[in-house]
Amino acid sequence: MTLAERLAEFAAGLEFDDLPADVVASVRLRALDILGIALASSTSELAPSVLGALQGWGSGACSVVGSSLTASPPLAALANGALAHGLDFDDTHAVSITHASAVVLPTVLALGEAGGHDGRALVTTAVAGYEAMTRLGMAAPGEFHARGWHATAVCGTFAAALAAGRLERLDRARLTAALGIAGSFASGVIEHLEDGSWVKRVHPGWAAHSGVVAAGLARGGFSGPATILEGRFGFYRTFLRSEPDRTPFDTLGKEWETLRIGFKPYPCCHYNHAYLDCALALRREHRIEPDSIEGIECRVPAGEVPQWRPPWWTAGSGSTRIPRTGSATSASWRLPAGSSTPWIPPHGSPMGSRDGSEYDSATAVSSRRGSPTVAGVPRGRSSPTRSSPSSATTPGERSHPTGWRRSSGPRFRWTFSTTSRRSWPRAGLDRASRKTCPLSQAISLG
């Protein structure tokens, strides 16, 4: 049995009574979460372009969140999916690195409204989509992003096709065909990281739209390859040049990945959340004021280094950039969502230099006062053996921040760490002065 056939069999046989109560409750809460985010996003800078496109394409049976517009199921899924991801506030499955709800729920809600399906059918269908999408990403964790693909977009297309087909009660063969068709529709690259453009925001909507179309074609008898996932020219070999790990698919119907999808406490990339937790916890414990901060240094895993690349200050990429979100939180102790103007620290403030950041590809990044030269940033994923031009010459050695401004008043340097305490010591800091906080942070007096 191919992987597509296994997913089709799972979805076709899934019934509401098969779902644990906590899974049902989780999906209901996710629906409220996504609708609320989409509603907030409908007043954001993204909305006019999305809604304006629909106005030229006619009306339909489905609602578009936050507007009086209606659209056909594929176009409603497109618009609502884009709005759901527009603030970068939608939930995330960490292992697969996918935003499942922004794809699955716009698909299910559009077709559910158009077809008059009840809530039990919508919940069951959503779970089928969640369980498929997360496992597609888990079969190659991190590999899609490493090769420039947005896992939400490419894995989401299959999940949307499966969910749409399940809601329309396609049999196993037609569901398999829908997945086969979806493989030719899957797309979405992360080149937006280079200039902060908006295209990432539409990826979940495009995946939802493509899945609805794939299921519709399959319903009419259109065929698609059953080997679309693991085949010679299938999804994983074509996109990643590798074979998928089949292990995650063995737990379908036994373990519920839906419950492992995390809600976001902050409207930004989930990679940033630990550092924002640190900033807020330090403020609570030490009553630090923004103007007493000289600099913030975050130690990050090598795989997160691309999150530190410019442009940090554009609306399109700022929510994924730790220097922007960390500085914004430290300056105001809150992180605004959906601002029409990118948050930029005031000139002369402790975090006021756009170019005041350095990083070491092995362990650390620093956002600091002044205007030093930005360290060179390697393209793609970083390696502990690669260091930036301004970092130490020994491969993997840390680059220590220099040139911190001094003042007559007390100043703070922060080190936020998601690694073990053993990685904290660095030159120039007195270990005895370091105070620990609840979330594996270090703070030192300047």
Secondary structure as UniProt FT lines:
FT   HELIX           3..13
FT   HELIX           16..18
FT   HELIX           21..41
FT   TURN            42..43
FT   TURN            45..46
FT   HELIX           47..55
FT   STRAND          62..63
FT   TURN            65..66
FT   STRAND          70..71
FT   HELIX           73..85
FT   TURN            86..87
FT   STRAND          92..93
FT   TURN            94..97
FT   HELIX           101..115
FT   HELIX           119..138
FT   TURN            141..142
FT   HELIX           143..146
FT   TURN            147..148
FT   HELIX           151..167
FT   TURN            168..169
FT   HELIX           172..185
FT   HELIX           191..194
FT   HELIX           199..219
FT   TURN            220..221
FT   TURN            226..230
FT   TURN            232..233
FT   HELIX           235..240
FT   HELIX           247..251
FT   TURN            252..254
FT   HELIX           257..260
FT   STRAND          261..262
FT   HELIX           270..272
FT   HELIX           273..286
FT   HELIX           290..292
FT   STRAND          293..299
FT   HELIX           302..308
FT   TURN            315..317
FT   HELIX           318..320
FT   HELIX           322..332
FT   TURN            347..348
FT   TURN            350..351
FT   TURN            354..355
FT   STRAND          357..360
FT   TURN            361..363
FT   STRAND          364..368
FT   TURN            384..385
FT   TURN            389..390
FT   TURN            395..396
FT   STRAND          412..417
FT   HELIX           421..423
FT   TURN            427..428
FT   HELIX           431..433
FT   STRAND          435..437
FT   TURN            438..440
FT   STRAND          441..445
//
